[in-house]
Amino acid sequence: MGSRRMSTQIFPVRLSAAQQDAAYFHSYNHVGIHEEMIKDRIRTEAYRDAIFAHQEAIKDKVVIDVGCGTGILSIFCAAAGARKVYAVDASDIAVQAREVVKANGFSDVITVIVGRVEEIQLEEKADVIISEWMGYMLLYETMLPSVVCARDRWLKPGGLMLPSFATLYMAPITNPDRYGESIDFWRNVYGFDMSAILPLAKQCAFEEPCVEVITAENVISFPILVKRIDCSTVTLEELETVTTTFSVPSIMRAHLHGFALWFNVSFGGDASSLPKSKAASNGTIPLVLSTAPEDPPTHWAQVCKLHVKFHLAVLHFLEQTILYVYEPVELQQDNLISGTFTMSQCKENPRFLNVHIEYSCGDRHFVKESVMR
């Protein structure tokens, strides 16, 4: 299956914070990215269904859409009866969003604001904040702090956050096809031994996190809970560093090739410990948007390709993020895989993530460090 390594340092280290942000927001000016997001029915219909499932909380109320893009979520909220929607985006796509709002007859309800949510001013508090803020490994791109800022500035006490909860998971995986394609290939190249290239090949292929689609068959343990986020209470400090320890048995005999990370978000309640529901229910089971290996792929594979095609500044999330190890470890069923996982905002650019994982299998100990750029 296709994959994309984040191997290009897209933001030069010497850029100021303002220049980094300008490059980031410029990356969302291209309509192709928004086209693929809207065409993804899983993502778009999950947000639409969540909005109409909470119509009682939205009707005749004030909504803020953080990072509105073309304005589709704002339009859903207006159609659900919102009295006022503030659609905020710091990229120039907001100019087109204003025209879209006008063409659909919602100019009296939706006010499109071009600017950073941290800097703009609003005349009133909001009852609801909605945003599609998730990135690779949930927190890549660091958009959630902007949503938290909007919440702390304008959300009324007891107001509704959509999504309401987010949960990041991790699990060890096996992927012999991927490893063979990138590494074992060099052992026999047209009948010649090129294994001298193996150390460099491993570094080039696996030094940085890979974004690709895997299936449940690749996962060799039960999921590890890395972070659960309550969007109504999470603090900025809480998002700077995320760490967890783990110890899980392998559920099969296989080679450990790396660790996969994925997430889900729920609308209206914490679904992390409840049976999964793909449609709005009677309120007892929240609607869930998931990027787990067992769930259907979403639009972000195409978004990833578009960012590359048009040399845009960042990549949005695909499905799973994979931290491949340099040396596969042979495991027997029930062998323990133990360690510590940490990710933190990068000092050179807080939209990047530093990743550190230490893990042990039996008496063998390993460390893997990487940067998601």
C-alpha positions, -999 to 999 in steps of 0.1 A, spaced: 0 0 0 12 35 -6 30 56 20 45 90 24 75 98 46 76 133 59 112 136 47 113 172 35 119 199 60 93 222 46 98 251 71 134 263 72 148 264 107 156 301 105 120 312 98 105 333 125 73 321 142 53 346 121 69 333 89 62 297 99 26 305 105 23 324 72 37 295 53 13 271 72 -18 291 64 -7 297 28 -6 259 24 -44 259 28 -51 284 0 -52 258 -27 -88 246 -34 -77 210 -42 -71 203 -5 -105 215 5 -121 196 -25 -107 163 -12 -118 170 24 -154 178 13 -155 148 -11 -146 125 18 -181 114 28 -169 97 60 -154 129 74 -180 154 61 -211 134 69 -197 126 104 -195 164 111 -229 170 94 -246 143 114 -230 155 146 -243 191 139 -278 179 133 -277 155 162 -270 185 184 -295 208 166 -312 216 199 -279 230 212 -273 249 180 -307 263 170 -309 300 177 -274 299 192 -240 314 184 -214 291 168 -177 297 161 -161 276 133 -123 276 139 -104 270 106 -135 272 85 -119 266 51 -145 268 24 -172 271 51 -190 238 48 -193 232 85 -205 268 90 -232 262 64 -243 230 81 -246 249 114 -266 277 97 -289 250 81 -293 235 116 -308 269 127 -279 287 143 -286 324 150 -251 334 142 -220 316 129 -185 332 130 -164 314 104 -128 321 111 -98 312 89 -63 327 86 -58 315 50 -71 332 19 -95 304 12 -118 324 36 -123 349 8 -139 322 -13 -159 310 18 -175 344 20 -187 340 -16 -200 305 -10 -219 318 20 -234 346 0 -244 322 -29 -263 300 -5 -282 328 11 -266 326 46 -248 360 47 -272 372 73 -262 343 96 -226 335 88 -199 361 92 -166 350 76 -135 365 93 -101 363 77 -75 362 105 -59 342 133 -84 332 160 -59 343 186 -60 378 173 -95 386 161 -122 402 181 -159 391 184 -188 411 198 -204 382 217 -198 349 234 -205 316 217 -227 286 227 -208 262 204 -173 258 189 -167 235 160 -135 227 143 -118 200 122 -84 204 139 -69 169 139 -36 161 123 -12 132 120 -8 115 154 -38 137 164 -16 167 174 5 174 143 1 209 130 -8 221 165 -42 234 156 -59 223 188 -42 251 208 -60 276 185 -93 259 193 -85 260 230 -78 297 227 -112 303 211 -128 282 238 -111 302 266 -119 336 250 -155 331 238 -172 299 248 -200 304 274 -199 282 306 -213 248 297 -209 255 260 -206 226 235 -173 216 218 -175 196 186 -157 173 186 -160 168 223 -133 142 230 -103 128 212 -83 97 219 -49 87 206 -39 50 204 -8 31 196 0 -5 189 30 -26 177 27 -38 142 42 -63 117 45 -53 81 69 -77 62 58 -65 28 67 -29 35 100 -39 51 109 -62 22 100 -36 -4 122 -9 12 150 -29 28 153 -65 17 152 -54 -19 189 -44 -17 200 -79 -8 195 -90 -44 194 -64 -72 194 -80 -106 214 -109 -92 240 -86 -74 245 -82 -37 239 -45 -27 234 -51 10 262 -26 17 234 0 12 212 -16 39 222 8 67 216 39 45 184 24 32 170 18 67 179 54 77 163 69 46 132 47 47 125 48 84 143 77 101 111 98 101 75 88 107 57 73 77 20 80 70 3 51 53 -27 28 54 -24 -5 73 -51 -30 83 -61 -47 115 -41 -78 103 -9 -57 108 -16 -50 144 0 -75 168 -13 -64 202 -44 -48 218 -43 -10 214 -24 12 239 -41 43 252 -17 72 247 -38 103 254 -75 111 260 -84 147 255 -115 164 268 -119 194 245 -139 213 271 -111 212 297 -77 205 280 -50 231 287 -23 243 264 4 230 288 -12 195 286 -6 195 248 31 205 249 42 169 258 23 137 257 38 105 273 27 70 282 42 38 294 31 5 279 35 -33 283 15 -55 260 17 -91 249 20 -100 212 -12 -117 201 6 -137 174 40 -150 163 54 -123 140 82 -98 135 79 -64 151 84 -39 124 72 -7 142 45 11 160 13 25 146 -6 55 159 -42 64 152 -70 83 168 -108 88 170 -129 118 179 -164 117 194 -191 143 192 -211 150 223 -196 124 247 -165 103 254 -167 72 233 -133 58 241 -146 31 264 -180 25 247 -190 4 217 -183 23 185 -212 39 166 -209 52 131 -242 71 131 -259 95 154 -278 76 181 -303 85 208 -275 104 227 -262 76 249 -235 66 224 -217 95 207 -211 97 170 -174 87 163 -150 96 135 -122 70 136 -89 65 118 -83 30 133 -68 3 111 -100 -16 110 -120 14 97 -124 26 61 -98 50 47 -107 86 46 -98 115 23 -64 123 38 -45 100 14 -55 123 -14 -48 154 7 -13 141 13 -7 137 -24 -20 172 -31 3 188 -6 32 172 -24 20 180 -59 16 217 -52 46 220 -28 24 231 1 37 238 35 22 209 55 7 175 52 -27 167 67 -33 134 84 -39 103 63 -48 72 83 -22 58 106 13 72 114 39 45 115 72 46 135 92 19 118 121 3 137 155 -2 120 159 -39 131 128 -62 131 124 -82 163 111 -118 161 83 -123 186 65 -154 198 29 -153 209 25 -137 243 60 -121 243 58 -88 261 66 -55 244 72 -28 270 84 7 269 77 45 270 63 67 242 67 105 243 58 132 217 63 169 222 61 201 203 93 209 184 112 240 195 122 249 160 86 249 149 58 241 173 37 227 145 63 198 142 64 169 167 94 153 184 89 116 189 108 94 213 101 57 219 120 33 241 109 -3 240 121 -37 252 114 -72 239 127 -98 264 163 -88 272 167 -66 241 163 -28 245 159 -2 218 155 36 214 139 54 184 139 92 180 123 111 152 108 144 141 75 147 123 79 177 100 
